[in-house]
Amino acid sequence: MVLDNLGSSLRGTLDNLRGKSRITEADIEDIDKEIQRSLLQADVDVALVQGLSDNIKTRALEEEPPAGTTPRDWVLRIVYEELVELVGESTDLPLEEQTIMLAGLYGSGKTTTAAKMAWWFSTKGLRPAIIQTDTDRPGAYDQSKEMAERAEVDFYGDPDEDDPVKIASDGLEATKEADVRIVDTAGRDGLNEELIEQIERIEEEVQPDRDLLVLDAAMGQSAKSQAADFQAAIGIDGVVITKLDGTAKGGGALAAVDETDSTIAFLGSGETVKDIERFEPSGFISRLLGMGDLKQLTERVERAMHETGEEEEDWDPEQMLEGTFTLKDMRKQMETMNNMGPLDQVMDMIPGMGGGLMDQLPDDAMDVTQERMRDFDVIMDSMTEEELENPRIIGQERTERICAGSGKPEDRVRELLEQHKQMSQMLKQFQGMGDGDMERMMKQMQQGEGDGMGGMGGMGPF
């Protein structure tokens, strides 16, 4: 994640304020230094760093916290608000008919981003199409077509045509039934006159509603000058930051946004078409500070439930709240979790479960959890319908048969049965819960503090 080290450092510094009844100037100086150090290490522009740290220091020392607010929570709120201000707003991308042109250098991830964006628009009920105009890079057409097929969206390209402007023109006609057209352009090792001329000609032909600059998160400080060059050539309405799943610091992208007076549209990570999310500054910073992101979490849950077919008549989630929770239900939950993306990303979105708690886990903790979930799935494949519906009937003899069929040890089978038992007990806590009780529980989850997550203990490896 962009500035992930910043989030880890800030959480550690803010934890030093726990239990304090007042904030001293020395406390603020420590936090201020930590912010500056972390931001500079993340390749954020010096001027932006200085402005942010000055604002935090001034507000923390001069503003009065609301009654009943702890010093730590008050500083956390200030840091949150100033970081949201730093990253800016999200690029305006209405869910309506529009044409978007992507620009960027070689290796920035334009072709992959085009497919990811098209897939994202398709999940919003729109019909997107990709128009591939890159005639310079060998394999660009084939890669783009394959990615479009994975995203299950319309595609146009012409591997026999050398003129990218002609391809763009023909593509607009061929995809006129689409709601959103995403035009992918060629790149270069550097922004030279040839590339500028080509992009300007395509833009004149396409007349896009928005020009988005695709930036590799590893660009560092050079992202600022690159953004300035593209801004002068075609104008930039928004930035897409890619490859956030690596070790990239990502702070250079913030300088690029500031340089072009634009905003961030999407964040991309991973190689699949689903590894993209709409940039929402409040949720992004909330995750950074370990406060969760319920909006993004809700979107992923709804998407995952749709992909696992949980609308089917043979599985009713409401039955779980009526006391019937089978291993089939548990498997559906596992499938949903798997479709929500990498488990560490999902955990970051749950208030109180990300941030500092994730920092304390061993590096391979998420891998171990995913392995257990895969083992559970294999074990359930070796169970009968009766056992899946009523796991209480599984004794030693049945356990031995399941182990032989799945190739998994008895301990893993018992873990599965114990996990099911814990989840059943947890769901019973929700039975008879009124709206007021539910609201109080959600409020505690959003606070992400102490016993606020106590009710999640039965979730085990999930």
Kinemage of the C-alpha trace (Angstrom):
@kinemage 1
@onewidth
@group {chain A} dominant
@subgroup {mainchain}
@vectorlist {calphas} color= white
{ca met a 1} P 0.000 0.000 0.000
{ca val a 2} L 1.119 3.571 -0.684
{ca leu a 3} L 2.927 4.999 2.361
{ca asp a 4} L 2.449 1.740 4.258
{ca asn a 5} L 5.618 2.353 6.259
{ca leu a 6} L 4.230 5.745 7.229
{ca gly a 7} L 1.133 4.108 8.665
{ca ser a 8} L 3.178 1.623 10.683
{ca ser a 9} L 5.474 4.366 12.040
{ca leu a 10} L 2.615 6.684 12.944
{ca arg a 11} L 0.702 3.961 14.749
{ca gly a 12} L 3.756 3.196 16.858
{ca thr a 13} L 4.308 6.850 17.698
{ca leu a 14} L 0.650 7.476 18.546
{ca asp a 15} L 0.620 4.427 20.816
{ca asn a 16} L 3.118 6.288 23.007
{ca leu a 17} L 0.282 8.698 23.855
{ca arg a 18} L -1.919 5.996 25.357
{ca gly a 19} L -2.808 6.724 28.964
{ca lys a 20} L -1.651 10.359 28.853
{ca ser a 21} L -4.073 12.987 30.130
{ca arg a 22} L -2.457 15.839 28.196
{ca ile a 23} L -0.126 16.386 25.253
{ca thr a 24} L 3.190 18.150 25.719
{ca glu a 25} L 5.115 20.058 23.098
{ca ala a 26} L 7.762 17.345 23.281
{ca asp a 27} L 5.120 14.741 22.343
{ca ile a 28} L 4.120 16.756 19.288
{ca glu a 29} L 7.759 17.249 18.307
{ca asp a 30} L 8.276 13.470 18.366
{ca ile a 31} L 5.201 12.883 16.199
{ca asp a 32} L 6.201 15.694 13.852
{ca lys a 33} L 9.677 14.247 13.338
{ca glu a 34} L 8.253 10.781 12.739
{ca ile a 35} L 5.854 12.116 10.113
{ca gln a 36} L 8.619 13.984 8.309
{ca arg a 37} L 10.992 11.005 8.394
{ca ser a 38} L 8.368 8.536 7.166
{ca leu a 39} L 7.051 10.756 4.384
{ca leu a 40} L 10.520 11.545 3.070
{ca gln a 41} L 11.395 7.838 3.091
{ca ala a 42} L 8.224 7.257 1.079
{ca asp a 43} L 9.492 9.674 -1.612
{ca val a 44} L 6.962 12.397 -0.843
{ca asp a 45} L 8.065 15.846 -2.032
{ca val a 46} L 9.894 17.904 0.630
{ca ala a 47} L 7.563 20.885 0.256
{ca leu a 48} L 4.502 18.700 0.808
{ca val a 49} L 6.125 17.096 3.845
{ca gln a 50} L 6.928 20.441 5.441
{ca gly a 51} L 3.441 21.795 4.873
{ca leu a 52} L 1.774 18.716 6.336
{ca ser a 53} L 3.955 18.521 9.445
{ca asp a 54} L 3.562 22.258 10.119
{ca asn a 55} L -0.227 21.991 9.953
{ca ile a 56} L -0.315 18.984 12.303
{ca lys a 57} L 2.014 20.632 14.803
{ca thr a 58} L 0.070 23.913 14.822
{ca arg a 59} L -3.324 22.271 15.207
{ca ala a 60} L -2.192 19.847 17.922
{ca leu a 61} L -0.730 22.643 20.025
{ca glu a 62} L -3.309 25.365 19.463
{ca glu a 63} L -6.695 23.697 18.990
{ca glu a 64} L -8.737 22.485 21.939
{ca pro a 65} L -9.864 18.848 21.750
{ca pro a 66} L -13.578 18.074 22.272
{ca ala a 67} L -14.587 17.162 25.806
{ca gly a 68} L -13.980 13.510 26.632
{ca thr a 69} L -11.485 12.987 23.803
{ca thr a 70} L -8.186 11.376 24.787
{ca pro a 71} L -4.934 13.017 23.640
{ca arg a 72} L -4.139 10.057 21.415
{ca asp a 73} L -7.550 10.122 19.712
{ca trp a 74} L -7.314 13.881 19.237
{ca val a 75} L -3.893 13.712 17.568
{ca leu a 76} L -5.053 10.722 15.511
{ca arg a 77} L -7.987 12.780 14.266
{ca ile a 78} L -5.718 15.697 13.312
{ca val a 79} L -3.274 13.410 11.498
{ca tyr a 80} L -6.183 11.721 9.716
{ca glu a 81} L -7.711 15.018 8.558
{ca glu a 82} L -4.399 16.458 7.377
{ca leu a 83} L -3.436 13.291 5.491
{ca val a 84} L -6.843 13.240 3.779
{ca glu a 85} L -6.213 16.849 2.775
{ca leu a 86} L -2.749 15.902 1.485
{ca val a 87} L -3.912 13.073 -0.799
{ca gly a 88} L -6.760 15.230 -2.066
{ca glu a 89} L -10.128 14.284 -3.477
{ca ser a 90} L -10.964 11.366 -5.719
{ca thr a 91} L -11.077 11.991 -9.472
{ca asp a 92} L -14.614 12.691 -10.677
{ca leu a 93} L -15.717 9.628 -12.674
{ca pro a 94} L -19.523 9.620 -12.986
{ca leu a 95} L -21.214 6.319 -13.733
{ca glu a 96} L -22.448 7.421 -17.126
{ca glu a 97} L -21.445 7.416 -20.800
{ca gln a 98} L -17.912 8.698 -21.255
{ca thr a 99} L -14.594 8.196 -23.033
{ca ile a 100} L -11.361 7.913 -21.038
{ca met a 101} L -7.865 8.059 -22.514
{ca leu a 102} L -4.901 6.526 -20.681
{ca ala a 103} L -1.363 7.907 -21.018
{ca gly a 104} L 1.937 6.869 -19.480
{ca leu a 105} L 5.423 5.568 -20.142
{ca tyr a 106} L 6.561 2.011 -20.885
{ca gly a 107} L 6.049 -0.317 -17.960
{ca ser a 108} L 3.589 1.900 -16.109
{ca gly a 109} L 0.814 -0.688 -16.464
{ca lys a 110} L -1.528 1.076 -18.895
{ca thr a 111} L -2.750 -2.047 -20.684
{ca thr a 112} L -3.463 -3.914 -17.468
{ca thr a 113} L -5.067 -0.798 -15.987
{ca ala a 114} L -7.388 -0.443 -18.995
{ca ala a 115} L -8.761 -3.947 -18.383
{ca lys a 116} L -9.031 -3.400 -14.636
{ca met a 117} L -10.923 -0.136 -15.093
{ca ala a 118} L -13.221 -1.742 -17.657
{ca trp a 119} L -13.966 -4.567 -15.230
{ca trp a 120} L -14.649 -2.050 -12.448
{ca phe a 121} L -17.142 -0.135 -14.599
{ca ser a 122} L -18.841 -3.415 -15.530
{ca thr a 123} L -19.450 -4.151 -11.841
{ca lys a 124} L -21.349 -0.849 -11.677
{ca gly a 125} L -23.828 -1.974 -14.316
{ca leu a 126} L -22.192 -0.219 -17.294
{ca arg a 127} L -21.028 -1.695 -20.583
{ca pro a 128} L -17.339 -0.809 -21.060
{ca ala a 129} L -15.050 -1.347 -24.027
{ca ile a 130} L -11.291 -1.177 -24.496
{ca ile a 131} L -9.743 0.383 -27.605
{ca gln a 132} L -6.099 -0.628 -28.024
{ca thr a 133} L -4.114 1.905 -30.110
{ca asp a 134} L -0.545 0.878 -29.226
{ca thr a 135} L 1.132 -0.051 -32.534
{ca asp a 136} L 4.691 0.248 -31.175
{ca arg a 137} L 5.034 -2.390 -28.475
{ca pro a 138} L 5.184 -5.993 -29.717
{ca gly a 139} L 2.451 -8.018 -28.089
{ca ala a 140} L 0.392 -4.999 -26.996
{ca tyr a 141} L -2.614 -6.088 -29.080
{ca asp a 142} L -2.514 -9.697 -27.862
{ca gln a 143} L -2.055 -8.712 -24.226
{ca ser a 144} L -4.876 -6.188 -24.359
{ca lys a 145} L -7.253 -8.607 -26.056
{ca glu a 146} L -6.487 -11.340 -23.531
{ca met a 147} L -7.008 -8.960 -20.596
{ca ala a 148} L -10.304 -7.780 -22.079
{ca glu a 149} L -11.463 -11.399 -22.337
{ca arg a 150} L -10.564 -11.958 -18.685
{ca ala a 151} L -12.532 -8.850 -17.751
{ca glu a 152} L -15.389 -10.021 -20.003
{ca val a 153} L -15.662 -6.648 -21.734
{ca asp a 154} L -15.790 -5.498 -25.365
{ca phe a 155} L -12.516 -4.964 -27.183
{ca tyr a 156} L -11.284 -3.342 -30.389
{ca gly a 157} L -7.834 -3.348 -31.927
{ca asp a 158} L -6.307 -3.886 -35.347
{ca pro a 159} L -2.907 -5.654 -35.438
{ca asp a 160} L -2.613 -4.982 -39.195
{ca glu a 161} L -3.049 -1.196 -38.943
{ca asp a 162} L 0.001 0.999 -38.344
{ca asp a 163} L -1.790 4.289 -37.691
{ca pro a 164} L -2.943 4.536 -34.051
{ca val a 165} L -5.265 7.452 -34.901
{ca lys a 166} L -7.051 5.319 -37.513
{ca ile a 167} L -7.413 2.522 -34.949
{ca ala a 168} L -8.867 4.982 -32.440
{ca ser a 169} L -11.354 6.306 -35.000
{ca asp a 170} L -12.438 2.843 -36.108
{ca gly a 171} L -12.584 1.728 -32.485
{ca leu a 172} L -15.013 4.467 -31.533
{ca glu a 173} L -17.323 3.370 -34.338
{ca ala a 174} L -16.967 -0.337 -33.504
{ca thr a 175} L -17.733 0.226 -29.822
{ca lys a 176} L -20.476 2.843 -30.195
{ca glu a 177} L -22.873 0.662 -28.180
{ca ala a 178} L -20.580 0.797 -25.138
{ca asp a 179} L -21.253 3.129 -22.216
{ca val a 180} L -17.586 3.664 -21.344
{ca arg a 181} L -14.754 3.588 -23.877
{ca ile a 182} L -11.224 3.270 -22.476
{ca val a 183} L -8.543 4.186 -25.009
{ca asp a 184} L -5.112 2.676 -24.301
{ca thr a 185} L -2.191 4.518 -25.909
{ca ala a 186} L 1.445 3.706 -26.596
{ca gly a 187} L 4.314 4.454 -24.230
{ca arg a 188} L 8.016 5.234 -24.453
{ca asp a 189} L 11.017 4.992 -22.167
{ca gly a 190} L 10.697 8.770 -21.874
{ca leu a 191} L 8.218 11.412 -22.974
{ca asn a 192} L 9.676 12.503 -26.338
{ca glu a 193} L 8.286 14.612 -29.170
{ca glu a 194} L 7.145 11.564 -31.137
{ca leu a 195} L 5.025 10.255 -28.255
{ca ile a 196} L 3.605 13.710 -27.483
{ca glu a 197} L 2.581 14.184 -31.114
{ca gln a 198} L 0.967 10.737 -31.237
{ca ile a 199} L -0.996 11.250 -28.021
{ca glu a 200} L -2.126 14.713 -29.114
{ca arg a 201} L -3.385 13.326 -32.441
{ca ile a 202} L -5.268 10.502 -30.707
{ca glu a 203} L -6.764 12.942 -28.224
{ca glu a 204} L -7.917 15.244 -31.025
{ca glu a 205} L -9.627 12.301 -32.728
{ca val a 206} L -11.110 10.720 -29.612
{ca gln a 207} L -12.083 13.903 -27.738
{ca pro a 208} L -11.962 12.076 -24.362
{ca asp a 209} L -13.985 13.283 -21.415
{ca arg a 210} L -11.034 12.518 -19.143
{ca asp a 211} L -7.303 12.017 -19.569
{ca leu a 212} L -5.778 9.772 -16.895
{ca leu a 213} L -2.040 9.432 -16.297
{ca val a 214} L -0.928 5.921 -15.271
{ca leu a 215} L 2.006 5.979 -12.849
{ca asp a 216} L 4.069 3.104 -11.474
{ca ala a 217} L 4.168 3.372 -7.660
{ca ala a 218} L 7.944 2.893 -7.832
{ca met a 219} L 8.518 6.050 -9.897
{ca gly a 220} L 9.660 8.084 -6.889
{ca gln a 221} L 10.543 11.749 -7.302
{ca ser a 222} L 10.715 11.454 -11.114
{ca ala a 223} L 6.922 11.070 -11.125
{ca lys a 224} L 6.650 14.807 -10.509
{ca ser a 225} L 8.535 15.824 -13.660
{ca gln a 226} L 6.841 13.102 -15.708
{ca ala a 227} L 3.426 14.362 -14.628
{ca ala a 228} L 4.405 17.935 -15.488
{ca asp a 229} L 5.402 16.869 -19.021
{ca phe a 230} L 2.146 15.022 -19.659
{ca gln a 231} L 0.185 17.907 -18.155
{ca ala a 232} L 1.802 20.318 -20.610
{ca ala a 233} L 1.166 17.972 -23.538
{ca ile a 234} L -2.456 16.892 -23.067
{ca gly a 235} L -3.624 17.990 -19.626
{ca ile a 236} L -4.235 15.506 -16.833
{ca asp a 237} L -7.600 15.034 -15.116
{ca gly a 238} L -6.538 12.246 -12.793
{ca val a 239} L -3.845 9.731 -11.874
{ca val a 240} L -3.950 5.941 -11.594
{ca ile a 241} L -1.279 4.519 -9.278
{ca thr a 242} L -0.268 0.960 -10.189
{ca lys a 243} L 1.790 -1.915 -8.766
{ca leu a 244} L 1.051 -1.180 -5.116
{ca asp a 245} L 1.507 -4.847 -4.192
{ca gly a 246} L 5.296 -4.629 -4.378
{ca thr a 247} L 7.825 -2.817 -2.231
{ca ala a 248} L 7.188 0.540 -3.923
{ca lys a 249} L 7.059 3.534 -1.619
{ca gly a 250} L 4.508 5.369 -3.719
{ca gly a 251} L 4.970 8.835 -2.279
{ca gly a 252} L 6.145 10.237 -5.606
{ca ala a 253} L 2.624 9.852 -6.943
{ca leu a 254} L 1.395 12.402 -4.408
{ca ala a 255} L 3.872 14.923 -5.780
{ca ala a 256} L 2.630 14.133 -9.294
{ca val a 257} L -0.947 14.819 -8.265
{ca asp a 258} L 0.082 18.088 -6.636
{ca glu a 259} L 2.163 19.103 -9.664
{ca thr a 260} L -0.735 18.627 -12.107
{ca asp a 261} L -3.371 19.988 -9.722
{ca ser a 262} L -5.282 16.768 -10.368
{ca thr a 263} L -6.579 13.897 -8.242
{ca ile a 264} L -6.204 10.135 -7.844
{ca ala a 265} L -8.743 7.992 -9.698
{ca phe a 266} L -7.772 4.368 -9.005
{ca leu a 267} L -5.269 2.273 -7.078
{ca gly a 268} L -4.026 -0.897 -8.751
{ca ser a 269} L -2.274 -3.929 -7.278
{ca gly a 270} L -1.730 -7.466 -8.507
{ca glu a 271} L -2.064 -8.982 -11.963
{ca thr a 272} L -5.738 -9.970 -12.149
{ca val a 273} L -8.435 -7.671 -13.516
{ca lys a 274} L -10.062 -7.507 -10.091
{ca asp a 275} L -6.991 -6.042 -8.382
{ca ile a 276} L -8.178 -2.449 -8.524
{ca glu a 277} L -10.120 -0.120 -6.285
{ca arg a 278} L -11.599 3.308 -6.660
{ca phe a 279} L -9.545 5.801 -4.695
{ca glu a 280} L -11.474 7.148 -1.709
{ca pro a 281} L -9.256 9.429 0.415
{ca ser a 282} L -11.085 8.946 3.718
{ca gly a 283} L -11.110 5.141 3.486
{ca phe a 284} L -7.542 5.046 2.198
{ca ile a 285} L -6.194 7.045 5.137
{ca ser a 286} L -8.402 5.141 7.588
{ca arg a 287} L -6.766 1.883 6.513
{ca leu a 288} L -3.344 3.518 6.670
{ca leu a 289} L -3.910 4.434 10.316
{ca gly a 290} L -5.456 1.088 11.284
{ca met a 291} L -9.000 2.483 11.506
{ca gly a 292} L -10.494 0.205 8.837
{ca asp a 293} L -12.557 1.012 5.754
{ca leu a 294} L -16.129 -0.245 6.066
{ca lys a 295} L -17.227 1.207 2.712
{ca gln a 296} L -14.573 -0.652 0.724
{ca leu a 297} L -15.158 -3.774 2.816
{ca thr a 298} L -18.884 -3.663 2.060
{ca glu a 299} L -18.207 -3.331 -1.667
{ca arg a 300} L -15.911 -6.344 -1.636
{ca val a 301} L -18.395 -8.430 0.351
{ca glu a 302} L -21.241 -7.625 -2.044
{ca arg a 303} L -19.053 -8.372 -5.061
{ca ala a 304} L -17.781 -11.625 -3.577
{ca met a 305} L -21.300 -12.785 -2.641
{ca his a 306} L -22.420 -12.171 -6.204
{ca glu a 307} L -19.474 -14.131 -7.619
{ca thr a 308} L -20.103 -17.131 -5.356
{ca gly a 309} L -23.776 -17.208 -6.369
{ca glu a 310} L -25.080 -16.646 -2.874
{ca glu a 311} L -28.335 -15.336 -4.318
{ca glu a 312} L -29.223 -18.922 -5.225
{ca glu a 313} L -32.338 -20.362 -3.652
{ca asp a 314} L -30.486 -23.318 -2.144
{ca trp a 315} L -28.557 -21.064 0.244
{ca asp a 316} L -30.272 -18.512 2.428
{ca pro a 317} L -27.973 -16.385 4.662
{ca glu a 318} L -30.914 -15.524 6.919
{ca gln a 319} L -31.077 -19.161 8.009
{ca met a 320} L -27.807 -18.647 9.865
{ca leu a 321} L -29.505 -16.105 12.125
{ca glu a 322} L -32.336 -18.557 12.753
{ca gly a 323} L -30.010 -21.125 14.300
{ca thr a 324} L -29.207 -23.272 11.240
{ca phe a 325} L -25.531 -23.010 10.364
{ca thr a 326} L -24.099 -25.920 8.421
{ca leu a 327} L -20.699 -26.717 6.983
{ca lys a 328} L -22.192 -25.748 3.608
{ca asp a 329} L -22.776 -22.260 4.996
{ca met a 330} L -19.230 -22.177 6.302
{ca arg a 331} L -17.909 -23.174 2.877
{ca lys a 332} L -19.895 -20.343 1.276
{ca gln a 333} L -18.295 -17.919 3.714
{ca met a 334} L -14.857 -19.271 2.830
{ca glu a 335} L -15.565 -18.842 -0.893
{ca thr a 336} L -16.747 -15.300 -0.268
{ca met a 337} L -13.598 -14.466 1.683
{ca asn a 338} L -11.438 -15.923 -1.083
{ca asn a 339} L -13.187 -13.758 -3.695
{ca met a 340} L -12.665 -10.612 -1.635
{ca gly a 341} L -8.961 -10.574 -2.440
{ca pro a 342} L -5.768 -11.096 -0.403
{ca leu a 343} L -6.633 -11.695 3.246
{ca asp a 344} L -4.249 -9.047 4.559
{ca gln a 345} L -6.026 -6.404 2.443
{ca val a 346} L -9.417 -7.515 3.753
{ca met a 347} L -8.185 -7.456 7.352
{ca asp a 348} L -6.945 -3.899 6.869
{ca met a 349} L -10.512 -2.862 6.049
{ca ile a 350} L -11.982 -4.237 9.295
{ca pro a 351} L -11.914 -1.623 12.075
{ca gly a 352} L -9.562 -2.740 14.808
{ca met a 353} L -8.191 -5.669 12.789
{ca gly a 354} L -5.775 -3.837 10.510
{ca gly a 355} L -2.958 -1.442 11.253
{ca gly a 356} L -1.125 -2.173 14.468
{ca leu a 357} L -2.675 -5.611 14.930
{ca met a 358} L -1.500 -6.701 11.489
{ca asp a 359} L 1.985 -5.335 12.232
{ca gln a 360} L 2.259 -7.718 15.197
{ca leu a 361} L 1.513 -10.853 13.152
{ca pro a 362} L 4.314 -13.039 11.782
{ca asp a 363} L 5.169 -12.403 8.136
{ca asp a 364} L 3.699 -15.739 7.061
{ca ala a 365} L 0.535 -15.510 9.189
{ca met a 366} L -1.741 -14.736 6.231
{ca asp a 367} L -0.187 -17.527 4.139
{ca val a 368} L -0.803 -20.021 6.952
{ca thr a 369} L -4.422 -18.890 7.232
{ca gln a 370} L -4.990 -19.253 3.494
{ca glu a 371} L -3.455 -22.734 3.614
{ca arg a 372} L -5.847 -23.770 6.392
{ca met a 373} L -8.805 -22.521 4.383
{ca arg a 374} L -7.689 -24.573 1.368
{ca asp a 375} L -7.286 -27.637 3.593
{ca phe a 376} L -10.786 -27.122 5.018
{ca asp a 377} L -12.198 -27.017 1.494
{ca val a 378} L -10.487 -30.286 0.549
{ca ile a 379} L -11.722 -31.931 3.761
{ca met a 380} L -15.322 -30.906 3.072
{ca asp a 381} L -15.038 -32.477 -0.398
{ca ser a 382} L -14.584 -35.822 1.387
{ca met a 383} L -17.715 -35.435 3.522
{ca thr a 384} L -21.189 -36.770 2.797
{ca glu a 385} L -24.215 -34.508 2.381
{ca glu a 386} L -25.436 -35.666 5.784
{ca glu a 387} L -22.139 -34.709 7.441
{ca leu a 388} L -22.098 -31.298 5.751
{ca glu a 389} L -25.625 -30.616 6.961
{ca asn a 390} L -25.069 -31.951 10.480
{ca pro a 391} L -21.352 -32.065 11.471
{ca arg a 392} L -22.241 -33.170 15.014
{ca ile a 393} L -22.603 -36.744 13.756
{ca ile a 394} L -18.901 -36.889 12.828
{ca gly a 395} L -17.190 -39.207 15.284
{ca gln a 396} L -13.885 -41.083 15.225
{ca glu a 397} L -14.897 -43.593 12.546
{ca arg a 398} L -16.182 -40.895 10.194
{ca thr a 399} L -13.127 -38.736 10.926
{ca glu a 400} L -10.789 -41.555 9.883
{ca arg a 401} L -12.757 -42.028 6.638
{ca ile a 402} L -12.638 -38.271 5.891
{ca cys a 403} L -8.876 -38.196 6.549
{ca ala a 404} L -8.320 -41.107 4.178
{ca gly a 405} L -10.391 -39.434 1.464
{ca ser a 406} L -8.882 -35.961 1.797
{ca gly a 407} L -5.301 -36.884 2.618
{ca lys a 408} L -5.382 -34.465 5.558
{ca pro a 409} L -4.438 -35.313 9.177
{ca glu a 410} L -6.998 -35.775 11.937
{ca asp a 411} L -5.855 -32.571 13.641
{ca arg a 412} L -6.903 -30.547 10.594
{ca val a 413} L -10.334 -32.203 10.506
{ca arg a 414} L -10.804 -31.403 14.190
{ca glu a 415} L -9.736 -27.803 13.532
{ca leu a 416} L -12.458 -27.522 10.911
{ca leu a 417} L -15.116 -28.920 13.246
{ca glu a 418} L -13.965 -26.647 16.075
{ca gln a 419} L -14.011 -23.641 13.735
{ca his a 420} L -17.576 -24.481 12.729
{ca lys a 421} L -18.570 -24.801 16.361
{ca gln a 422} L -17.100 -21.402 17.256
{ca met a 423} L -18.777 -19.693 14.322
{ca ser a 424} L -22.109 -21.291 15.275
{ca gln a 425} L -21.767 -19.965 18.811
{ca met a 426} L -20.895 -16.509 17.514
{ca leu a 427} L -23.965 -16.412 15.255
{ca lys a 428} L -26.183 -17.307 18.202
{ca gln a 429} L -25.124 -14.001 19.784
{ca phe a 430} L -26.846 -12.208 16.897
{ca gln a 431} L -30.154 -14.063 17.312
{ca gly a 432} L -32.785 -11.802 18.799
{ca met a 433} L -30.500 -8.793 18.543
{ca gly a 434} L -32.494 -5.603 18.028
{ca asp a 435} L -31.601 -2.673 15.810
{ca gly a 436} L -30.245 -0.733 18.785
{ca asp a 437} L -27.949 -3.585 19.747
{ca met a 438} L -26.691 -3.875 16.181
{ca glu a 439} L -25.994 -0.135 16.000
{ca arg a 440} L -23.996 -0.286 19.229
{ca met a 441} L -21.976 -3.231 17.923
{ca met a 442} L -21.180 -1.432 14.653
{ca lys a 443} L -20.152 1.678 16.584
{ca gln a 444} L -17.755 -0.401 18.654
{ca met a 445} L -16.311 -1.968 15.482
{ca gln a 446} L -15.725 1.448 13.937
{ca gln a 447} L -13.890 2.618 17.029
{ca gly a 448} L -11.535 -0.318 16.544
{ca glu a 449} L -10.373 -0.174 20.151
{ca gly a 450} L -9.937 -2.808 22.874
{ca asp a 451} L -13.091 -4.818 23.507
{ca gly a 452} L -14.790 -3.298 20.481
{ca met a 453} L -13.680 -6.333 18.493
{ca gly a 454} L -14.323 -8.830 21.220
{ca gly a 455} L -17.278 -10.326 19.398
{ca met a 456} L -15.046 -11.212 16.458
{ca gly a 457} L -12.964 -13.683 18.428
{ca gly a 458} L -14.894 -16.661 17.086
{ca met a 459} L -13.869 -15.803 13.553
{ca gly a 460} L -10.681 -17.821 14.043
{ca pro a 461} L -8.570 -17.892 10.882
{ca phe a 462} L -11.106 -15.875 8.944
